[in-house]
Amino acid sequence: MNHYLLIYKLADDYLERRGEFRNEHLEMARKAVNDKDLVMGGALSEPADQAILLFKSDSPEVAEKFAKNDPYVKHNLVLSWEVRRWMTVVGPDAAHPVT
């Protein structure tokens, strides 16, 4: 298993517009948590210009599929997104612990 970061660049009016799509977005996120794919996620604040979701999976496809189906992406609250492999090496949940 590896860690992957799904990084969203958010629209300037993200906070004002997210309410309409938030329940559907959170349902997707909770399902991904229940499926053990999503570890945690949330928006950065002050300013709320990015969001980061941490996935744990064998490939980046799980995070990519999430983004492609996310109502925030579909309704242009997310201007762009990328998935990056995060080589975690320390901490109790590190995917590649270094001793």
Backbone as ProteinMPNN parsed JSONL, in Angstrom:
{"seq_chain_A": "MNHYLLIYKLADDYLERRGEFRNEHLEMARKAVNDKDLVMGGALSEPADQAILLFKSDSPEVAEKFAKNDPYVKHNLVLSWEVRRWMTVVGPDAAHPVT", "coords_chain_A": {"N_chain_A": [[0.842, -1.196, 0.0], [0.363, 2.259, -0.656], [0.611, 5.8, -0.002], [-1.364, 8.433, -1.276], [-1.779, 11.753, -2.261], [-4.514, 13.707, -2.964], [-4.843, 16.634, -4.482], [-6.539, 19.571, -4.509], [-7.128, 22.539, -6.312], [-8.886, 25.266, -5.411], [-11.811, 27.134, -6.414], [-12.249, 30.712, -6.336], [-14.698, 31.41, -5.221], [-15.421, 29.229, -3.736], [-16.163, 28.725, -0.985], [-18.606, 30.071, -0.811], [-20.189, 28.696, -2.665], [-20.139, 25.96, -2.115], [-22.093, 24.765, -0.481], [-24.396, 23.769, -1.817], [-23.508, 21.396, -2.93], [-22.26, 20.022, -0.956], [-23.262, 17.929, 0.783], [-23.432, 15.681, -0.939], [-20.742, 15.469, -1.701], [-19.553, 14.954, 0.813], [-20.799, 12.536, 1.43], [-19.639, 10.874, -0.51], [-16.996, 11.017, 0.4], [-17.211, 9.891, 2.979], [-17.99, 7.281, 2.29], [-15.667, 6.464, 0.965], [-13.931, 6.489, 3.131], [-15.111, 4.482, 4.715], [-14.657, 2.357, 3.0], [-12.019, 2.069, 3.379], [-10.227, 3.47, 1.812], [-9.873, 6.269, 1.819], [-8.065, 8.213, 4.032], [-8.079, 10.675, 5.393], [-9.326, 14.033, 4.942], [-9.642, 17.453, 3.816], [-10.204, 21.034, 3.582], [-7.731, 23.564, 3.12], [-7.195, 26.45, 5.135], [-7.643, 30.002, 5.418], [-5.916, 31.334, 3.357], [-8.868, 29.725, 1.972], [-7.978, 28.046, -0.331], [-7.086, 25.672, -1.329], [-7.574, 22.105, -1.175], [-6.919, 19.035, 0.471], [-6.732, 15.591, 0.205], [-6.081, 12.527, 1.682], [-5.231, 9.451, 0.549], [-5.023, 5.878, 0.832], [-3.779, 3.3, -0.908], [-3.237, 0.774, -3.465], [-2.66, 1.931, -5.869], [-2.678, 5.062, -7.751], [-5.144, 5.296, -8.876], [-7.491, 5.079, -7.349], [-7.745, 7.531, -5.974], [-7.831, 9.212, -8.207], [-10.215, 8.379, -9.433], [-12.027, 9.145, -7.454], [-11.771, 11.964, -7.6], [-12.66, 12.457, -10.231], [-15.352, 11.867, -10.018], [-16.32, 13.54, -8.083], [-18.636, 15.909, -6.925], [-17.809, 18.527, -6.438], [-15.726, 18.87, -8.233], [-17.046, 18.346, -10.652], [-18.81, 20.511, -10.761], [-17.26, 22.703, -10.966], [-16.15, 23.879, -8.654], [-13.711, 23.126, -8.001], [-10.813, 24.056, -9.499], [-8.608, 22.835, -10.6], [-6.926, 19.654, -10.316], [-4.663, 17.277, -8.861], [-2.969, 14.162, -8.447], [-0.658, 12.936, -6.222], [1.951, 10.751, -5.354], [2.797, 10.052, -2.059], [5.521, 9.575, -0.252], [5.545, 8.213, 2.557], [7.386, 7.923, 5.508], [7.826, 8.017, 8.244], [6.134, 7.627, 11.372], [3.196, 6.078, 12.817], [1.485, 5.105, 10.818], [2.949, 5.051, 8.508], [3.646, 4.287, 5.129], [5.991, 3.307, 4.106], [8.032, 2.609, 6.23], [10.997, 3.86, 7.736], [13.655, 2.779, 9.541]], "CA_chain_A": [[0.0, 0.0, 0.0], [1.035, 3.553, -0.721], [-0.206, 6.976, 0.258], [-1.525, 9.356, -2.386], [-2.453, 12.999, -1.949], [-5.342, 14.334, -3.98], [-4.703, 18.059, -4.194], [-7.492, 20.39, -5.248], [-7.035, 24.004, -6.331], [-10.284, 25.665, -5.272], [-12.289, 28.388, -6.992], [-12.3, 31.828, -5.385], [-16.005, 31.436, -4.558], [-15.65, 27.879, -3.203], [-16.903, 28.746, 0.289], [-19.969, 30.537, -1.05], [-20.923, 27.78, -3.538], [-20.03, 24.538, -1.78], [-23.259, 24.281, 0.248], [-25.291, 23.029, -2.701], [-22.921, 20.109, -3.299], [-21.481, 19.509, 0.179], [-23.751, 16.635, 1.275], [-23.017, 14.633, -1.885], [-19.283, 15.357, -1.57], [-19.244, 14.296, 2.086], [-21.227, 11.133, 1.306], [-18.568, 10.192, -1.24], [-15.827, 10.933, 1.272], [-17.489, 8.907, 4.039], [-17.946, 5.952, 1.671], [-14.253, 6.153, 0.736], [-13.368, 6.162, 4.451], [-15.637, 3.157, 5.074], [-13.993, 1.387, 2.124], [-10.605, 2.081, 3.789], [-9.415, 4.119, 0.787], [-9.583, 7.638, 2.235], [-7.614, 8.301, 5.416], [-8.635, 11.943, 5.88], [-9.303, 15.09, 3.95], [-10.213, 18.722, 4.212], [-9.718, 22.233, 2.902], [-6.823, 24.462, 3.826], [-7.938, 27.66, 5.477], [-6.98, 31.305, 5.551], [-7.156, 31.303, 2.597], [-9.423, 28.427, 1.561], [-7.643, 28.002, -1.751], [-6.753, 24.301, -1.694], [-8.029, 21.022, -0.3], [-6.026, 17.88, 0.369], [-7.32, 14.331, 0.666], [-5.053, 11.494, 1.794], [-5.702, 8.104, 0.22], [-4.095, 4.761, 1.007], [-4.201, 2.29, -1.871], [-2.166, 0.174, -4.253], [-2.379, 2.738, -7.052], [-3.315, 6.377, -7.698], [-6.445, 5.266, -9.546], [-8.578, 5.282, -6.384], [-7.862, 8.978, -5.777], [-8.24, 9.785, -9.485], [-11.638, 8.077, -9.612], [-12.746, 10.009, -6.526], [-11.799, 13.322, -8.149], [-13.474, 12.506, -11.451], [-16.759, 11.74, -9.657], [-16.634, 14.486, -7.018], [-19.473, 17.019, -7.39], [-17.045, 19.773, -6.404], [-14.997, 18.926, -9.504], [-18.027, 18.406, -11.748], [-19.489, 21.806, -10.773], [-16.224, 23.74, -11.08], [-15.645, 24.454, -7.417], [-12.298, 22.756, -8.084], [-10.289, 24.557, -10.77], [-7.706, 21.793, -11.102], [-6.55, 18.681, -9.292], [-3.593, 16.352, -9.188], [-2.708, 13.106, -7.479], [0.779, 12.759, -6.022], [2.341, 9.714, -4.397], [3.458, 10.612, -0.895], [6.383, 8.538, 0.301], [5.531, 8.383, 4.007], [8.458, 7.098, 6.071], [7.798, 8.028, 9.71], [4.813, 7.661, 11.972], [2.6, 4.745, 12.969], [0.8, 4.68, 9.603], [3.825, 5.24, 7.337], [3.559, 3.206, 4.156], [7.342, 2.786, 3.874], [8.768, 3.043, 7.416], [12.454, 3.812, 7.754], [14.099, 2.633, 10.939]], "C_chain_A": [[0.88, 1.25, 0.0], [0.062, 4.646, -0.303], [-0.206, 7.857, -0.99], [-2.264, 10.587, -1.889], [-3.242, 13.443, -3.17], [-5.387, 15.813, -3.605], [-5.628, 18.834, -5.12], [-7.063, 21.855, -5.181], [-8.467, 24.505, -6.406], [-10.591, 27.005, -5.922], [-12.369, 29.463, -5.917], [-13.608, 31.856, -4.598], [-16.398, 30.071, -3.983], [-16.512, 27.901, -1.942], [-18.363, 29.152, 0.086], [-20.809, 29.496, -1.795], [-20.961, 26.332, -3.065], [-21.281, 23.957, -1.127], [-24.176, 23.397, -0.579], [-24.807, 21.602, -2.969], [-22.246, 19.393, -2.125], [-21.958, 18.143, 0.662], [-23.311, 15.492, 0.376], [-21.507, 14.395, -1.807], [-18.917, 14.591, -0.296], [-19.701, 12.84, 2.092], [-20.172, 10.314, 0.576], [-17.356, 9.982, -0.347], [-16.048, 9.892, 2.372], [-17.48, 7.482, 3.494], [-16.5, 5.529, 1.442], [-13.546, 5.824, 2.047], [-13.822, 4.762, 4.864], [-14.999, 2.052, 4.251], [-12.501, 1.282, 2.413], [-9.679, 2.666, 2.727], [-8.961, 5.511, 1.216], [-9.221, 7.646, 3.719], [-8.193, 9.546, 6.07], [-8.562, 12.967, 4.77], [-9.911, 16.354, 4.491], [-9.587, 19.865, 3.444], [-8.692, 22.952, 3.775], [-7.591, 25.746, 4.107], [-7.004, 28.861, 5.553], [-5.755, 31.421, 4.663], [-7.593, 29.873, 2.269], [-9.22, 28.293, 0.047], [-7.262, 26.609, -2.25], [-7.423, 23.341, -0.727], [-7.106, 19.842, -0.562], [-6.733, 16.676, 0.966], [-6.228, 13.276, 0.613], [-5.683, 10.122, 1.585], [-4.607, 7.085, 0.512], [-4.594, 3.646, 0.094], [-2.978, 1.741, -2.609], [-1.777, 1.025, -5.461], [-3.07, 4.091, -6.918], [-4.732, 6.383, -8.258], [-7.621, 5.495, -8.597], [-8.808, 6.778, -6.173], [-8.331, 9.659, -7.057], [-9.734, 9.565, -9.73], [-12.492, 8.955, -8.693], [-12.88, 11.402, -7.128], [-12.728, 13.421, -9.35], [-14.971, 12.448, -11.158], [-17.223, 12.745, -8.61], [-17.495, 15.629, -7.569], [-18.754, 18.37, -7.332], [-16.261, 19.952, -7.7], [-15.982, 19.133, -10.652], [-18.681, 19.787, -11.876], [-18.516, 22.971, -10.647], [-15.915, 24.504, -9.793], [-14.153, 24.159, -7.295], [-11.817, 23.18, -9.467], [-9.36, 23.543, -11.427], [-7.387, 20.854, -9.953], [-5.401, 17.837, -9.808], [-3.471, 15.323, -8.076], [-1.199, 12.922, -7.433], [1.015, 11.628, -5.027], [3.136, 10.387, -3.3], [4.226, 9.483, -0.232], [6.49, 8.756, 1.815], [6.515, 7.401, 4.632], [8.506, 7.089, 7.599], [6.359, 8.134, 10.19], [4.185, 6.277, 11.966], [1.912, 4.225, 11.72], [1.638, 4.853, 8.344], [3.741, 4.027, 6.425], [4.916, 2.543, 3.928], [8.25, 3.193, 5.039], [10.284, 2.858, 7.26], [12.861, 3.751, 9.227], [15.55, 3.007, 11.097]], "O_chain_A": [[1.97, 1.28, 0.571], [-1.15, 4.439, -0.259], [0.812, 8.007, -1.666], [-3.261, 10.473, -1.176], [-2.702, 13.542, -4.271], [-5.902, 16.188, -2.552], [-5.517, 18.762, -6.344], [-6.681, 22.348, -4.12], [-9.184, 24.204, -7.36], [-9.742, 27.895, -5.975], [-12.536, 29.163, -4.735], [-13.629, 32.278, -3.442], [-17.58, 29.801, -3.771], [-17.493, 27.163, -1.853], [-19.252, 28.621, 0.752], [-22.019, 29.42, -1.581], [-21.756, 25.547, -3.582], [-21.503, 22.749, -1.217], [-24.676, 22.385, -0.088], [-25.616, 20.704, -3.206], [-21.724, 18.29, -2.284], [-21.129, 17.273, 0.929], [-22.868, 14.451, 0.862], [-21.052, 13.252, -1.842], [-18.075, 13.693, -0.323], [-19.047, 11.995, 2.704], [-19.848, 9.199, 0.984], [-16.76, 8.905, -0.336], [-15.153, 9.096, 2.658], [-17.009, 6.568, 4.171], [-16.14, 4.379, 1.691], [-12.657, 4.972, 2.073], [-13.011, 3.951, 5.311], [-14.816, 0.937, 4.739], [-11.795, 0.502, 1.773], [-8.479, 2.394, 2.734], [-7.809, 5.889, 1.005], [-9.975, 7.148, 4.556], [-8.734, 9.48, 7.174], [-7.838, 12.798, 3.789], [-10.613, 16.337, 5.502], [-8.582, 19.701, 2.751], [-8.781, 22.945, 5.003], [-8.532, 26.083, 3.389], [-5.79, 28.75, 5.723], [-4.649, 31.592, 5.174], [-6.789, 28.942, 2.287], [-10.161, 28.411, -0.738], [-7.129, 26.393, -3.455], [-7.791, 23.711, 0.388], [-6.583, 19.671, -1.663], [-7.26, 16.729, 2.077], [-5.529, 13.149, -0.392], [-6.551, 9.694, 2.346], [-3.418, 7.396, 0.446], [-5.686, 3.111, 0.29], [-1.848, 2.185, -2.401], [-0.69, 0.859, -6.014], [-3.948, 4.257, -6.072], [-5.445, 7.378, -8.125], [-8.642, 6.05, -9.004], [-9.95, 7.237, -6.194], [-9.141, 10.584, -7.003], [-10.431, 10.472, -10.185], [-13.546, 9.447, -9.097], [-13.976, 11.962, -7.164], [-13.499, 14.374, -9.465], [-15.776, 12.926, -11.958], [-18.41, 12.79, -8.286], [-17.131, 16.251, -8.568], [-19.073, 19.267, -8.114], [-16.147, 21.067, -8.208], [-15.776, 19.988, -11.513], [-19.063, 20.189, -12.975], [-18.898, 24.079, -10.27], [-15.469, 25.65, -9.843], [-13.426, 24.849, -6.58], [-12.343, 22.725, -10.483], [-9.329, 23.409, -12.65], [-7.55, 21.197, -8.782], [-5.191, 17.699, -11.014], [-3.82, 15.578, -6.923], [-0.546, 12.772, -8.465], [0.361, 11.557, -3.987], [4.033, 11.187, -3.565], [3.63, 8.542, 0.291], [7.419, 9.41, 2.288], [6.491, 6.207, 4.335], [9.167, 6.232, 8.185], [5.49, 8.663, 9.497], [4.594, 5.405, 11.2], [1.765, 3.012, 11.569], [1.108, 4.808, 7.234], [3.761, 2.885, 6.885], [4.985, 1.36, 3.597], [9.139, 4.027, 4.865], [10.767, 1.855, 6.735], [12.449, 4.58, 10.038], [16.087, 2.944, 12.203]]}, "name": "protein", "num_of_chains": 1, "seq": "MNHYLLIYKLADDYLERRGEFRNEHLEMARKAVNDKDLVMGGALSEPADQAILLFKSDSPEVAEKFAKNDPYVKHNLVLSWEVRRWMTVVGPDAAHPVT"}
